[in-house]
Amino acid sequence: MRIKVRIHCKRCGERFVLRGRMEQGQIQTGFKRCICDNCEFIIEVMEKHA
């Protein structure tokens, strides 16, 4: 299932909107780390598509 997610960095506050996939109960977007080199972030699901 394709989903649209909002990623919010815990350190600098930068926000990203990406598309990803829901696979085996986990969200896969390919996003690894923020531009501030932080790898701790919050993922929020915005929309779900079939």
PDB file with SEQRES, HELIX, SHEET and CRYST1 records, atoms N, CA, C and O in Angstrom:
SEQRES   1 A   50  MET ARG ILE LYS VAL ARG ILE HIS CYS LYS ARG CYS GLY          
SEQRES   2 A   50  GLU ARG PHE VAL LEU ARG GLY ARG MET GLU GLN GLY GLN          
SEQRES   3 A   50  ILE GLN THR GLY PHE LYS ARG CYS ILE CYS ASP ASN CYS          
SEQRES   4 A   50  GLU PHE ILE ILE GLU VAL MET GLU LYS HIS ALA                  
SHEET    1 AA1 4 GLN A  26  GLN A  28  0                                        
SHEET    2 AA1 4 ARG A  15  GLU A  23 -1                                        
SHEET    3 AA1 4 ARG A   2  CYS A   9 -1                                        
SHEET    4 AA1 4 PHE A  41  HIS A  49 -1                                        
CRYST1    1.000    1.000    1.000  90.00  90.00  90.00 P 1           1          
ATOM      1  N   MET A   1       0.836  -1.172   0.000  1.00  0.00           N  
ATOM      2  CA  MET A   1       0.000   0.000   0.000  1.00  0.00           C  
ATOM      3  C   MET A   1       0.888   1.245   0.000  1.00  0.00           C  
ATOM      4  O   MET A   1       1.848   1.316   0.767  1.00  0.00           O  
ATOM      5  N   ARG A   2       0.581   2.221  -0.847  1.00  0.00           N  
ATOM      6  CA  ARG A   2       1.338   3.474  -0.923  1.00  0.00           C  
ATOM      7  C   ARG A   2       0.757   4.461   0.081  1.00  0.00           C  
ATOM      8  O   ARG A   2      -0.460   4.548   0.249  1.00  0.00           O  
ATOM      9  N   ILE A   3       1.640   5.205   0.748  1.00  0.00           N  
ATOM     10  CA  ILE A   3       1.198   6.191   1.723  1.00  0.00           C  
ATOM     11  C   ILE A   3       1.995   7.483   1.558  1.00  0.00           C  
ATOM     12  O   ILE A   3       3.099   7.477   1.014  1.00  0.00           O  
ATOM     13  N   LYS A   4       1.432   8.576   2.027  1.00  0.00           N  
ATOM     14  CA  LYS A   4       2.107   9.864   2.049  1.00  0.00           C  
ATOM     15  C   LYS A   4       2.401  10.168   3.508  1.00  0.00           C  
ATOM     16  O   LYS A   4       1.504  10.106   4.349  1.00  0.00           O  
ATOM     17  N   VAL A   5       3.666  10.501   3.821  1.00  0.00           N  
ATOM     18  CA  VAL A   5       4.063  10.724   5.209  1.00  0.00           C  
ATOM     19  C   VAL A   5       4.723  12.087   5.392  1.00  0.00           C  
ATOM     20  O   VAL A   5       5.291  12.655   4.459  1.00  0.00           O  
ATOM     21  N   ARG A   6       4.633  12.590   6.609  1.00  0.00           N  
ATOM     22  CA  ARG A   6       5.329  13.813   7.000  1.00  0.00           C  
ATOM     23  C   ARG A   6       6.383  13.397   8.009  1.00  0.00           C  
ATOM     24  O   ARG A   6       6.075  12.733   8.999  1.00  0.00           O  
ATOM     25  N   ILE A   7       7.632  13.790   7.757  1.00  0.00           N  
ATOM     26  CA  ILE A   7       8.743  13.463   8.641  1.00  0.00           C  
ATOM     27  C   ILE A   7       9.195  14.748   9.317  1.00  0.00           C  
ATOM     28  O   ILE A   7       9.433  15.758   8.655  1.00  0.00           O  
ATOM     29  N   HIS A   8       9.314  14.704  10.647  1.00  0.00           N  
ATOM     30  CA  HIS A   8       9.683  15.870  11.443  1.00  0.00           C  
ATOM     31  C   HIS A   8      10.946  15.536  12.236  1.00  0.00           C  
ATOM     32  O   HIS A   8      10.957  14.600  13.036  1.00  0.00           O  
ATOM     33  N   CYS A   9      12.009  16.311  12.008  1.00  0.00           N  
ATOM     34  CA  CYS A   9      13.280  16.101  12.711  1.00  0.00           C  
ATOM     35  C   CYS A   9      13.157  16.575  14.155  1.00  0.00           C  
ATOM     36  O   CYS A   9      12.649  17.666  14.416  1.00  0.00           O  
ATOM     37  N   LYS A  10      13.621  15.755  15.088  1.00  0.00           N  
ATOM     38  CA  LYS A  10      13.560  16.106  16.505  1.00  0.00           C  
ATOM     39  C   LYS A  10      14.609  17.152  16.893  1.00  0.00           C  
ATOM     40  O   LYS A  10      14.419  17.876  17.871  1.00  0.00           O  
ATOM     41  N   ARG A  11      15.708  17.242  16.147  1.00  0.00           N  
ATOM     42  CA  ARG A  11      16.785  18.158  16.508  1.00  0.00           C  
ATOM     43  C   ARG A  11      16.583  19.565  15.923  1.00  0.00           C  
ATOM     44  O   ARG A  11      16.555  20.539  16.674  1.00  0.00           O  
ATOM     45  N   CYS A  12      16.443  19.683  14.609  1.00  0.00           N  
ATOM     46  CA  CYS A  12      16.399  21.011  13.985  1.00  0.00           C  
ATOM     47  C   CYS A  12      14.988  21.484  13.642  1.00  0.00           C  
ATOM     48  O   CYS A  12      14.795  22.668  13.366  1.00  0.00           O  
ATOM     49  N   GLY A  13      13.992  20.586  13.652  1.00  0.00           N  
ATOM     50  CA  GLY A  13      12.620  20.979  13.361  1.00  0.00           C  
ATOM     51  C   GLY A  13      12.265  20.962  11.881  1.00  0.00           C  
ATOM     52  O   GLY A  13      11.137  21.298  11.520  1.00  0.00           O  
ATOM     53  N   GLU A  14      13.195  20.581  11.023  1.00  0.00           N  
ATOM     54  CA  GLU A  14      12.936  20.510   9.581  1.00  0.00           C  
ATOM     55  C   GLU A  14      11.839  19.494   9.303  1.00  0.00           C  
ATOM     56  O   GLU A  14      11.746  18.471   9.983  1.00  0.00           O  
ATOM     57  N   ARG A  15      10.998  19.780   8.290  1.00  0.00           N  
ATOM     58  CA  ARG A  15       9.908  18.873   7.929  1.00  0.00           C  
ATOM     59  C   ARG A  15      10.025  18.473   6.471  1.00  0.00           C  
ATOM     60  O   ARG A  15      10.410  19.276   5.621  1.00  0.00           O  
ATOM     61  N   PHE A  16       9.691  17.225   6.193  1.00  0.00           N  
ATOM     62  CA  PHE A  16       9.731  16.674   4.846  1.00  0.00           C  
ATOM     63  C   PHE A  16       8.421  15.953   4.580  1.00  0.00           C  
ATOM     64  O   PHE A  16       7.862  15.334   5.485  1.00  0.00           O  
ATOM     65  N   VAL A  17       7.922  16.026   3.345  1.00  0.00           N  
ATOM     66  CA  VAL A  17       6.747  15.265   2.938  1.00  0.00           C  
ATOM     67  C   VAL A  17       7.215  14.303   1.853  1.00  0.00           C  
ATOM     68  O   VAL A  17       7.746  14.723   0.824  1.00  0.00           O  
ATOM     69  N   LEU A  18       7.014  12.998   2.093  1.00  0.00           N  
ATOM     70  CA  LEU A  18       7.491  11.964   1.183  1.00  0.00           C  
ATOM     71  C   LEU A  18       6.402  10.932   0.932  1.00  0.00           C  
ATOM     72  O   LEU A  18       5.434  10.830   1.685  1.00  0.00           O  
ATOM     73  N   ARG A  19       6.578  10.179  -0.129  1.00  0.00           N  
ATOM     74  CA  ARG A  19       5.731   9.022  -0.381  1.00  0.00           C  
ATOM     75  C   ARG A  19       6.516   7.785  -0.012  1.00  0.00           C  
ATOM     76  O   ARG A  19       7.736   7.733  -0.167  1.00  0.00           O  
ATOM     77  N   GLY A  20       5.801   6.789   0.478  1.00  0.00           N  
ATOM     78  CA  GLY A  20       6.459   5.550   0.855  1.00  0.00           C  
ATOM     79  C   GLY A  20       5.511   4.383   0.702  1.00  0.00           C  
ATOM     80  O   GLY A  20       4.438   4.501   0.111  1.00  0.00           O  
ATOM     81  N   ARG A  21       5.921   3.271   1.238  1.00  0.00           N  
ATOM     82  CA  ARG A  21       5.118   2.045   1.198  1.00  0.00           C  
ATOM     83  C   ARG A  21       4.976   1.482   2.603  1.00  0.00           C  
ATOM     84  O   ARG A  21       5.881   1.584   3.431  1.00  0.00           O  
ATOM     85  N   MET A  22       3.809   0.880   2.848  1.00  0.00           N  
ATOM     86  CA  MET A  22       3.571   0.164   4.090  1.00  0.00           C  
ATOM     87  C   MET A  22       3.850  -1.297   3.795  1.00  0.00           C  
ATOM     88  O   MET A  22       3.117  -1.931   3.036  1.00  0.00           O  
ATOM     89  N   GLU A  23       4.913  -1.839   4.393  1.00  0.00           N  
ATOM     90  CA  GLU A  23       5.312  -3.224   4.167  1.00  0.00           C  
ATOM     91  C   GLU A  23       5.452  -3.932   5.503  1.00  0.00           C  
ATOM     92  O   GLU A  23       6.255  -3.525   6.342  1.00  0.00           O  
ATOM     93  N   GLN A  24       4.689  -4.971   5.702  1.00  0.00           N  
ATOM     94  CA  GLN A  24       4.730  -5.793   6.909  1.00  0.00           C  
ATOM     95  C   GLN A  24       4.572  -4.949   8.171  1.00  0.00           C  
ATOM     96  O   GLN A  24       5.247  -5.192   9.172  1.00  0.00           O  
ATOM     97  N   GLY A  25       3.681  -3.959   8.123  1.00  0.00           N  
ATOM     98  CA  GLY A  25       3.395  -3.132   9.286  1.00  0.00           C  
ATOM     99  C   GLY A  25       4.389  -2.017   9.543  1.00  0.00           C  
ATOM    100  O   GLY A  25       4.266  -1.305  10.540  1.00  0.00           O  
ATOM    101  N   GLN A  26       5.386  -1.846   8.657  1.00  0.00           N  
ATOM    102  CA  GLN A  26       6.379  -0.791   8.817  1.00  0.00           C  
ATOM    103  C   GLN A  26       6.340   0.138   7.614  1.00  0.00           C  
ATOM    104  O   GLN A  26       6.028  -0.286   6.502  1.00  0.00           O  
ATOM    105  N   ILE A  27       6.653   1.394   7.840  1.00  0.00           N  
ATOM    106  CA  ILE A  27       6.675   2.398   6.772  1.00  0.00           C  
ATOM    107  C   ILE A  27       8.068   2.434   6.164  1.00  0.00           C  
ATOM    108  O   ILE A  27       9.054   2.591   6.884  1.00  0.00           O  
ATOM    109  N   GLN A  28       8.158   2.289   4.855  1.00  0.00           N  
ATOM    110  CA  GLN A  28       9.419   2.328   4.126  1.00  0.00           C  
ATOM    111  C   GLN A  28       9.418   3.543   3.192  1.00  0.00           C  
ATOM    112  O   GLN A  28       8.636   3.585   2.243  1.00  0.00           O  
ATOM    113  N   THR A  29      10.282   4.531   3.447  1.00  0.00           N  
ATOM    114  CA  THR A  29      10.370   5.719   2.595  1.00  0.00           C  
ATOM    115  C   THR A  29      11.750   5.872   1.967  1.00  0.00           C  
ATOM    116  O   THR A  29      11.896   6.574   0.966  1.00  0.00           O  
ATOM    117  N   GLY A  30      12.750   5.236   2.532  1.00  0.00           N  
ATOM    118  CA  GLY A  30      14.119   5.415   2.070  1.00  0.00           C  
ATOM    119  C   GLY A  30      14.811   6.568   2.778  1.00  0.00           C  
ATOM    120  O   GLY A  30      15.997   6.806   2.550  1.00  0.00           O  
ATOM    121  N   PHE A  31      14.090   7.290   3.638  1.00  0.00           N  
ATOM    122  CA  PHE A  31      14.649   8.419   4.393  1.00  0.00           C  
ATOM    123  C   PHE A  31      15.533   7.869   5.505  1.00  0.00           C  
ATOM    124  O   PHE A  31      15.074   7.072   6.323  1.00  0.00           O  
ATOM    125  N   LYS A  32      16.790   8.284   5.544  1.00  0.00           N  
ATOM    126  CA  LYS A  32      17.737   7.765   6.538  1.00  0.00           C  
ATOM    127  C   LYS A  32      18.090   8.797   7.599  1.00  0.00           C  
ATOM    128  O   LYS A  32      18.088   8.477   8.787  1.00  0.00           O  
ATOM    129  N   ARG A  33      18.397  10.044   7.193  1.00  0.00           N  
ATOM    130  CA  ARG A  33      18.760  11.066   8.151  1.00  0.00           C  
ATOM    131  C   ARG A  33      18.470  12.457   7.584  1.00  0.00           C  
ATOM    132  O   ARG A  33      18.412  12.655   6.371  1.00  0.00           O  
ATOM    133  N   CYS A  34      18.291  13.405   8.491  1.00  0.00           N  
ATOM    134  CA  CYS A  34      17.968  14.785   8.148  1.00  0.00           C  
ATOM    135  C   CYS A  34      19.201  15.504   7.596  1.00  0.00           C  
ATOM    136  O   CYS A  34      20.313  14.980   7.659  1.00  0.00           O  
ATOM    137  N   ILE A  35      18.994  16.709   7.055  1.00  0.00           N  
ATOM    138  CA  ILE A  35      20.115  17.500   6.541  1.00  0.00           C  
ATOM    139  C   ILE A  35      21.048  17.971   7.663  1.00  0.00           C  
ATOM    140  O   ILE A  35      22.190  18.344   7.395  1.00  0.00           O  
ATOM    141  N   CYS A  36      20.574  17.959   8.915  1.00  0.00           N  
ATOM    142  CA  CYS A  36      21.426  18.314  10.056  1.00  0.00           C  
ATOM    143  C   CYS A  36      22.195  17.096  10.569  1.00  0.00           C  
ATOM    144  O   CYS A  36      22.833  17.171  11.619  1.00  0.00           O  
ATOM    145  N   ASP A  37      22.143  15.984   9.849  1.00  0.00           N  
ATOM    146  CA  ASP A  37      22.844  14.738  10.157  1.00  0.00           C  
ATOM    147  C   ASP A  37      22.233  14.001  11.344  1.00  0.00           C  
ATOM    148  O   ASP A  37      22.902  13.178  11.968  1.00  0.00           O  
ATOM    149  N   ASN A  38      20.983  14.283  11.660  1.00  0.00           N  
ATOM    150  CA  ASN A  38      20.271  13.616  12.742  1.00  0.00           C  
ATOM    151  C   ASN A  38      19.506  12.420  12.177  1.00  0.00           C  
ATOM    152  O   ASN A  38      18.945  12.510  11.085  1.00  0.00           O  
ATOM    153  N   CYS A  39      19.477  11.311  12.900  1.00  0.00           N  
ATOM    154  CA  CYS A  39      18.737  10.147  12.431  1.00  0.00           C  
ATOM    155  C   CYS A  39      17.558   9.820  13.349  1.00  0.00           C  
ATOM    156  O   CYS A  39      17.009   8.720  13.280  1.00  0.00           O  
ATOM    157  N   GLU A  40      17.161  10.776  14.217  1.00  0.00           N  
ATOM    158  CA  GLU A  40      15.990  10.612  15.065  1.00  0.00           C  
ATOM    159  C   GLU A  40      14.897  11.550  14.574  1.00  0.00           C  
ATOM    160  O   GLU A  40      15.063  12.770  14.587  1.00  0.00           O  
ATOM    161  N   PHE A  41      13.778  10.974  14.142  1.00  0.00           N  
ATOM    162  CA  PHE A  41      12.702  11.787  13.600  1.00  0.00           C  
ATOM    163  C   PHE A  41      11.361  11.122  13.847  1.00  0.00           C  
ATOM    164  O   PHE A  41      11.289   9.942  14.187  1.00  0.00           O  
ATOM    165  N   ILE A  42      10.293  11.903  13.669  1.00  0.00           N  
ATOM    166  CA  ILE A  42       8.926  11.429  13.861  1.00  0.00           C  
ATOM    167  C   ILE A  42       8.292  11.261  12.487  1.00  0.00           C  
ATOM    168  O   ILE A  42       8.390  12.165  11.656  1.00  0.00           O  
ATOM    169  N   ILE A  43       7.642  10.123  12.225  1.00  0.00           N  
ATOM    170  CA  ILE A  43       6.947   9.871  10.973  1.00  0.00           C  
ATOM    171  C   ILE A  43       5.454   9.878  11.240  1.00  0.00           C  
ATOM    172  O   ILE A  43       4.967   9.143  12.098  1.00  0.00           O  
ATOM    173  N   GLU A  44       4.723  10.714  10.500  1.00  0.00           N  
ATOM    174  CA  GLU A  44       3.270  10.842  10.647  1.00  0.00           C  
ATOM    175  C   GLU A  44       2.612  10.532   9.306  1.00  0.00           C  
ATOM    176  O   GLU A  44       2.965  11.131   8.290  1.00  0.00           O  
ATOM    177  N   VAL A  45       1.664   9.606   9.295  1.00  0.00           N  
ATOM    178  CA  VAL A  45       0.965   9.230   8.063  1.00  0.00           C  
ATOM    179  C   VAL A  45      -0.069  10.299   7.724  1.00  0.00           C  
ATOM    180  O   VAL A  45      -0.892  10.659   8.566  1.00  0.00           O  
ATOM    181  N   MET A  46      -0.027  10.810   6.481  1.00  0.00           N  
ATOM    182  CA  MET A  46      -0.968  11.839   6.044  1.00  0.00           C  
ATOM    183  C   MET A  46      -2.110  11.236   5.224  1.00  0.00           C  
ATOM    184  O   MET A  46      -3.278  11.525   5.480  1.00  0.00           O  
ATOM    185  N   GLU A  47      -1.774  10.399   4.238  1.00  0.00           N  
ATOM    186  CA  GLU A  47      -2.786   9.805   3.349  1.00  0.00           C  
ATOM    187  C   GLU A  47      -2.407   8.377   3.039  1.00  0.00           C  
ATOM    188  O   GLU A  47      -1.231   8.013   3.043  1.00  0.00           O  
ATOM    189  N   LYS A  48      -3.429   7.566   2.767  1.00  0.00           N  
ATOM    190  CA  LYS A  48      -3.201   6.188   2.353  1.00  0.00           C  
ATOM    191  C   LYS A  48      -3.807   6.008   0.969  1.00  0.00           C  
ATOM    192  O   LYS A  48      -4.904   6.497   0.700  1.00  0.00           O  
ATOM    193  N   HIS A  49      -3.097   5.311   0.094  1.00  0.00           N  
ATOM    194  CA  HIS A  49      -3.544   5.020  -1.254  1.00  0.00           C  
ATOM    195  C   HIS A  49      -3.463   3.518  -1.494  1.00  0.00           C  
ATOM    196  O   HIS A  49      -2.618   2.834  -0.916  1.00  0.00           O  
ATOM    197  N   ALA A  50      -4.327   3.020  -2.331  1.00  0.00           N  
ATOM    198  CA  ALA A  50      -4.337   1.581  -2.639  1.00  0.00           C  
ATOM    199  C   ALA A  50      -3.213   1.191  -3.561  1.00  0.00           C  
ATOM    200  O   ALA A  50      -3.084   0.019  -3.915  1.00  0.00           O  
TER     201      ALA A  50                                                      
END                                                                             
